[in-house]
Amino acid sequence: MELLFLCPLWGSEQLPFTEFVANAKAAGYDGVEVAFPTDRKVCREWVAAIRDHDLCFVAQHWDTLTADYDKHGPVYLDRLSQLAETEPLFINSHSGRDHFSFIQNQALLASADGLSRRLGLPIYHETHRGRFNFAAHVTLQYLKALPDLKITADFSHWCCVAESLLADQPEALTLAIARSYHVHCRVGHSQGSQVTSLALPEYADALEQHLQWWAAITASARARGQKQLTFTSEFGPAPYMLNDPETGQPIADQWAMNVQVMQLVRERVQKIAE
């Protein structure tokens, strides 16, 4: 099974896009994960830059936030359709809303699945606060009800929501791992979705737990015959990254943290994928 490590555009938006992709290539990434703009001309330019650097890419959807359910669905599908035009490996989607009902979110997922089937393009649904799959126990209900549902695993959010490393939710984790087709590599803890440093001893247990989850996802993907498994390093800038109250500057280097977690994950999962 081929492993692909992706660099997030998130946190580098201030750079010219060509500089971002050059930096990703130089850092050893295989591709990038990008929330493309709505301007189709700019999208074409960005795709050309990615391909010029011999990188693969994933299109990221996060920006359908409409609170009115009746208006949400059409906006959601329009945005997914526009992202599909870039011809990514797949779309990683923040889907639904945490305050929509189970039936409402299920209908949105069904519409995304229909689009995915029509286009022949996978759409994976990222576990994320504020979305239908904001917590492990809630996501379990959807995974049981929808056997074809595929997710992007970002369990850092679940740790924050549950104020734990989820040791008391093995059923939800087991099924989520089995349905994870893409991974966002950010280490969360009981009081937040992002540790401040991978080196601090107080976060050692959280780091090891996430590495174990990512290894288990790799083993599961290999066992089901998945040809490629993608990992995006996803430590974020402010407000995920705290600022020093005296200087107002970030307390850590986001880019360096993402390169570090890429290297840690690669070391942990490479042999499992072989």
N, C-alpha and C positions, 0 to 999 in steps of 0.2 A: 504494500500500500504506500502510495506517495504522500508525503507530508509537505504541506505548503504553509509557510509562515508569512503573515501579512502585516503591513504597517498601516495604522489608522491615519487618515487625513486629520482627524480630530486632534487639535492641538497645534497643527501646522498650517492652519488656514491663512495665517498672516503672510506666508511665503508665496512667491510665484509658484504655480502648480508644477512647472518643469523642475524647479529647484527641489520641491518636496519629493518628487519621484526619483530624482537623482540621489537625494539623501537616502531614501529607502533602499535603493539598489546598492549603494555603497555600504550600508549597514548590514547587508547580508539577507535582506528580506526577499522572498520569492514573488511578492505581489503587494497590493495595497487594498484597503477597504475604504470606499469613498461614498460620502453622501453627495451625490451629484446635484448641481443646481437645476432649476427648471428651464434655464436657457439652453435650448437644444444645440445651438452653435457652440457654446462653451463646452457642453458635454462632448461633442465630437472632437474638440481640440484636446480635452483632457484624455479621452480614450487614445487619441493618436500619441500623446506624450507617454502614456503608460506603455503602449506597444513599442514605441521607439526605444524604451529602456528594457524591453524584453521581460516585462512583468505581467503577471495575471492580475485580475481584479474582481472584487465583490462590490456590488452596489448596495448601499445601506439606506434603508428607509426608517426615518424616525419622526418625520415632521407632520404627520396627520394627527392633530391634537384636538380636532373639533369635538366639543362636548355634547352637541346635539346629535343623538344617534341617527336620526333620519337624514341628516346632512353628512354624517361621517362616512358612510359607506361609499357614496360616489366619489368623494375626495380621495379616499383610501385607494380605491381601484384605479382612479386616474393617475395617481402618483406612482403606484406600482407599475402600471403600464408604461409610463414615461421612463422609469428607471430600466425597464426591460429592453428598451430601445438601445441601450448602451451595449447590450450583449455580454453581460457579466457571466462569471461562473455560476452565480446564483444571486438572489436578492436576500439580504438579511433584514428582517422587518421587525420593527416595534409595532405590534398589532393590538387593536382593540383598546379598551380603557378599563381600568380597575373598577370603575363605578357603573359600567354597563352590566346588564344581567348576563347570566350564563347563556341564555338563548340568543341574546343580541351578539355577544362575542362569537358564539358558535356560527352564527350566520355570516359574520365578517370573515371568519376563517374559511368557511365553505366558499365564499366568493373568491378569496385569494387562491384556494385550491383549484377552483374552476379555471381561473386565469393561468395558473401554473401549468395545468394540463393542456390548455389550448395552445400555450406558447412553447411547451416542452422545456420550461425553465423552472428549476427548483426555487421555492420560496420557503425559507426557514424563519421561524418566529422566535426572536430573542427573549429569553427570560429577563424581565426588566420591571422595575418599580413603575407603577402607574399604568401598566398594561394588563391584559387578561391573565398573564402568567407571572404576576408580581410576587407570588409566594409559592413555596414548594407544595403545600397541602392543597392549594387552589389549583395549581397546574396539574396535580395528580388527577383531579376530576376530569379535566379536558383530555388528558392522555388516555384515560380509560374509555372515555366516550368516543374519541376520535382516533381509531387505530392507525390512520395514515398521517397523523400530525407529526411533523418533524420540527425540532427546535434547535436554536443556537443556545448553547449552554453558557450562561453568565451567572454562575451560582453566587457570585459576590453579592448580588442584590438580595438573594434569599437569606443569606447570613445576616444582612442588615435588618431585613424585615422580621426575621424570627429571633433576633438577638442571640444567635448561637451558630455553631458550626454544623448544625442540622443532624447531630448524632441521634436524635429521637425521631427522625423522619426517614428511616431506611427504605420504606416502600416507595415513597415519592422519588427519592434519589435513584434507586435502582431502575425504575421505569424511565426517569428523565435521562439517565446515562444511556440507556438502550435506544432512546429516540433522538440523541444529540448528533447532529450532522456537521456542525460548525462550532467552534469554541472561541469565546472571548476570554482572554487570559488577563484577568484582573483579580487580585487577591483581596477579598473582603474579610470583615471580622464582625464581631457581635455588635459593634456600635457604629459601623460605617461600611460603605461599599468599596473602600479603597484604603489599604494600609499606607502609612506615610513613608515607610521604607521597608524593603525586603530584607534588610540586614539587622533590623532591631530584634533582639531576642524575645520581646513580648509578642511578636507576630510570628514566631517560628512555627507554632502549632497551626496557625491559619495557612501559612505558606505550604506546609507539608500536606495539609488536608486538601488544598486545591490541587497540588501536584498529583496526589492520589486520584482525585476525581478525573483529572485530565488524562492520566494513564489509563484509567478504567474506560473512559470514552474511546481512547485509541484502541484498546483491546476489543471493545464492542464493535467498533466500526470495521476493524479487520475481520472479525468473526463473521460479520454479515456480508463480507465481500465488497465493501466500499472501496473504490479505486483511489480516491483522494480524500484526505482529511485536512481541513484548513484550521489554522489557529491565528487569531488576530491579537497582538499585544495591545491591551486597551486600558492602561493607566491613563487617566485623563488630566487635563488642565483644570484651573479653577472653574467651578467650585468643588470639583472632586479633589483636586490638589489644594491643600490648605496654603494660605499665605502667612508668612511671618508677620505677627502683629506690629513689630517695630519697624520693619523695612517695607512691608507691603509686597514683598517679592515671594515667589513660590518657595516652599521650604525644601523642595527637592527638584531634580531635573527629570521632567516627564519623559523626554526622549531617552535618556539613559536608563530609566526604569523599564521602559518598554523593550529596549534592546536586551537588558539583563533578563527579563522574564522570558523573552524569546529563546535566549541561550539556555536557560534553566529547563524550559519545557522540551526543547530539542534534545538535550542530554537525557531527560527522563523517559521520553516516549519513543526515541528512534528505534531501539531494539525491539520494542513491542510491535512496531509496524512492519518489521522485516518478515 
